[in-house]
Each structure stands twice: as structure tokens, then as C-alpha cells.
Amino acid sequence: MTCIPAPECPPYPPPANGSVSPDGKTHAGDMVVVKCEKGLTLEPFGAGGAEAEAECVDGAYDHPVARCVPVKPSRRFSRSFYIYIYIYIKICMYLYIYIHTVSA
């Protein structure tokens, strides 16, 4: 009976401004942890975040090569919210002017 070695994966390439652990060859079933420096997020891992895992499967990783990109600031409110606030303020101003000109 002969043992067949598990397929190897080449070292996962570390992203610019990031790191990979372990940084050498891996075998089928092994996981590598890909990390980005603070203020950066991983793409294209989907959910984002500064850290993710890729698994060695049949000589290749289950995730494409990652890259670290700046975190996009999220909008606190949608654009339509600001439009509604603008309209509300305009209506309040017109009502204030109307009330004060009618009562004068």
C-alpha cells in the first residue's frame, strides 16, 4: 500500500499593506490567514474586514488573491434623508414668514 501525498498549494501571495500566515507552502485542508493593516479591508473576500481565511484545496486556494484597500466611509444617512430635511426646513421658513406677515 502506497501513501499519496496531499496536494500542495504554493505560498499565498501576501497583499500589499498586509500579511499572510503561514507564509510558506501549504497542503490540502490547510488554512492561511490573510490580514490587512489598520484602516484597510480585504477584497474580494466578500464581507470585508481586515482579516480572512483561505483554504488550500487540490493545489489551489478557495479564494482569489486578496488585496488591501482603504475602508470606504459609510454614509450615516441616505441622500434622500437630507433632501427631506431641506424641504422640511424650507416649509418651516415659509410658514414662519407667512405667520409673521399675516399677523402684522
N, C-alpha and C positions, 0 to 999 in steps of 0.2 A: 504494500500500500504506500503510495507516494503522497506527500503533502503538497498542495498547491499554494504558493504564497498569495496573500491578499494583494489585489492590485494597488499600486502606489499612485498617489497624486503628487504632482510637482509642488514645490513650495507655493503657497498662496501669495500672490504679489501684494505687498503692503501698499495701501493708498497713500498718496501724498498727504502729509499732515496727519498721518495715522500709523497704526501698528498692527501686526498680526502675531498671535501666539497660539501654538508654537510656530516658529518661523522656518522650519525645515520641511522635508518630505513627510507625508502622512500616508496612512493606509486606509483601505475601505472601512468605513464606520467611524473613523476619527473625525473630530470636530476641531475647527480653528476658530478663534475668537478675533474678530476684526473690530478695532477701536479707532475712534477719531479724537483729535484733540478737542479741548473745551471750546464751545461755540460753533462746532461743526456737527453735521449729521451725515449719516451714511446713505448713499444712493447706490444702486437701485434696490435696496433691501425691503422696500415697501413701507412698513410702518415708520421708518425713520429711526431716529435715536442715534446715540453716539457709540453704540456697541451692538454687534450682532454675531451670529454664528453661521458658519458654512460647513457642510459635511462632505467628506470625501466619499464619492460613490462611483465605483467602477472606473477609477483612474481620472475622474474629473470632479469638480466641486458642484454642489447643487445650487449655488448662487453664482451669478456672473461676477466679474471683478468689480469690487466696490470702489467708490470714490468719496472723499470727504468734501462736502460743500457747506457754505455758510447757512446757518439756520435762518429761514425766512421769518421775519417778524409777523405774527398773526395780527389781523385787524381785530380790534376789540369789538367794534360794532360794524355792521354791514353798511354799505354806501346808502342804501335806502333809508336806514335809520337817520342818517344825517340830513337827508332830503326832507323827511317828515319833521324833524326838529326845526329846520329852516322855515318850512311852511307854517308850522305852529307859531314860531316867533313872529313871522310876518303878520299872521292873522291877529295875534295879540297886540301888535303895534297899531294895526289899523283900527281895532276895536277901542284901544286906549285913546287914539286921536279922535275917533268918532264920538265917543262918550264925552270927551272934554270939549269938543266943539259944539255939540248939541246942547249941553248943559250951560254953556256960556252965554 
